[in-house]
């Protein structure tokens, strides 16, 4: 199981662009050894098959992060109780929590601020709740 903070910055930039809806980056991730990041980007964008893929392939923490990043407090608690503290902070940053955003900035982790912003921009533009998973 690889965590987001373990990927090279170039891969994280590709992931951020995939979250932003840039399909060429999504397909690049999918076909170059990062299917988990492609699935996470797709799940963030509301793809139920991607959420099921994450759960079925041992990426429950990514599925929980997806749900927690929007408004699912149970998923946020699940992340916390399973000691995925990085994802708790990232989910809070995606919810526009200034303390969480500052946490990343103080550690020169601007890429995660950008990822959180992309998640927030997408979720704020939605009129339905597609992030309901049993956490």
HUDAZI-V192096 format. One record per residue. N is the residue number from 0. BURIAL is I if it has 24 or more other ideal C-beta (glycine too) atoms within 12 Angstrom, else O. D_CENTER is the distance of its C-alpha to the mean C-alpha in whole Angstrom. Layout:
n=N burial=BURIAL d_center=D_CENTER
n=N burial=BURIAL d_center=D_CENTER
This chain:
n=0 burial=O d_center=15
n=1 burial=O d_center=13
n=2 burial=O d_center=11
n=3 burial=I d_center=9
n=4 burial=O d_center=12
n=5 burial=O d_center=14
n=6 burial=O d_center=13
n=7 burial=O d_center=16
n=8 burial=O d_center=15
n=9 burial=O d_center=16
n=10 burial=I d_center=14
n=11 burial=I d_center=11
n=12 burial=I d_center=13
n=13 burial=I d_center=13
n=14 burial=I d_center=9
n=15 burial=I d_center=9
n=16 burial=I d_center=12
n=17 burial=I d_center=11
n=18 burial=I d_center=8
n=19 burial=I d_center=12
n=20 burial=O d_center=13
n=21 burial=O d_center=15
n=22 burial=O d_center=16
n=23 burial=O d_center=18
n=24 burial=I d_center=15
n=25 burial=I d_center=14
n=26 burial=O d_center=17
n=27 burial=O d_center=17
n=28 burial=I d_center=14
n=29 burial=I d_center=16
n=30 burial=O d_center=19
n=31 burial=O d_center=19
n=32 burial=O d_center=18
n=33 burial=I d_center=14
n=34 burial=I d_center=14
n=35 burial=I d_center=11
n=36 burial=I d_center=9
n=37 burial=I d_center=10
n=38 burial=I d_center=10
n=39 burial=I d_center=6
n=40 burial=I d_center=7
n=41 burial=I d_center=10
n=42 burial=I d_center=8
n=43 burial=I d_center=6
n=44 burial=I d_center=10
n=45 burial=I d_center=12
n=46 burial=I d_center=13
n=47 burial=O d_center=14
n=48 burial=O d_center=16
n=49 burial=I d_center=12
n=50 burial=I d_center=11
n=51 burial=O d_center=15
n=52 burial=I d_center=14
n=53 burial=I d_center=12
n=54 burial=I d_center=14
n=55 burial=O d_center=17
n=56 burial=O d_center=16
n=57 burial=O d_center=15
n=58 burial=I d_center=11
n=59 burial=I d_center=12
n=60 burial=I d_center=10
n=61 burial=I d_center=6
n=62 burial=I d_center=8
n=63 burial=I d_center=9
n=64 burial=I d_center=6
n=65 burial=I d_center=5
n=66 burial=I d_center=9
n=67 burial=I d_center=9
n=68 burial=I d_center=7
n=69 burial=I d_center=10
n=70 burial=I d_center=13
n=71 burial=I d_center=13
n=72 burial=O d_center=15
n=73 burial=O d_center=16
n=74 burial=I d_center=12
n=75 burial=I d_center=12
n=76 burial=O d_center=16
n=77 burial=I d_center=15
n=78 burial=I d_center=12
n=79 burial=O d_center=15
n=80 burial=O d_center=18
n=81 burial=O d_center=17
n=82 burial=O d_center=16
n=83 burial=I d_center=13
n=84 burial=O d_center=13
n=85 burial=I d_center=11
n=86 burial=I d_center=8
n=87 burial=I d_center=11
n=88 burial=I d_center=11
n=89 burial=I d_center=8
n=90 burial=I d_center=8
n=91 burial=I d_center=11
n=92 burial=I d_center=11
n=93 burial=I d_center=9
n=94 burial=I d_center=12
n=95 burial=O d_center=14
n=96 burial=O d_center=15
n=97 burial=O d_center=18
n=98 burial=O d_center=18
n=99 burial=I d_center=15
n=100 burial=I d_center=15
n=101 burial=O d_center=18
n=102 burial=O d_center=17
n=103 burial=I d_center=15
n=104 burial=O d_center=18
n=105 burial=O d_center=20
n=106 burial=O d_center=19
n=107 burial=O d_center=19
n=108 burial=I d_center=15
n=109 burial=O d_center=15
n=110 burial=I d_center=12
n=111 burial=I d_center=10
n=112 burial=I d_center=11
n=113 burial=I d_center=11
n=114 burial=I d_center=8
n=115 burial=I d_center=8
n=116 burial=I d_center=11
n=117 burial=I d_center=10
n=118 burial=I d_center=7
n=119 burial=I d_center=10
n=120 burial=O d_center=13
n=121 burial=I d_center=12
n=122 burial=I d_center=12
n=123 burial=O d_center=15
n=124 burial=O d_center=17
n=125 burial=O d_center=16
n=126 burial=O d_center=19
n=127 burial=O d_center=18
n=128 burial=O d_center=16
n=129 burial=I d_center=14
n=130 burial=I d_center=12
n=131 burial=O d_center=15
n=132 burial=I d_center=14
n=133 burial=O d_center=17
n=134 burial=I d_center=16
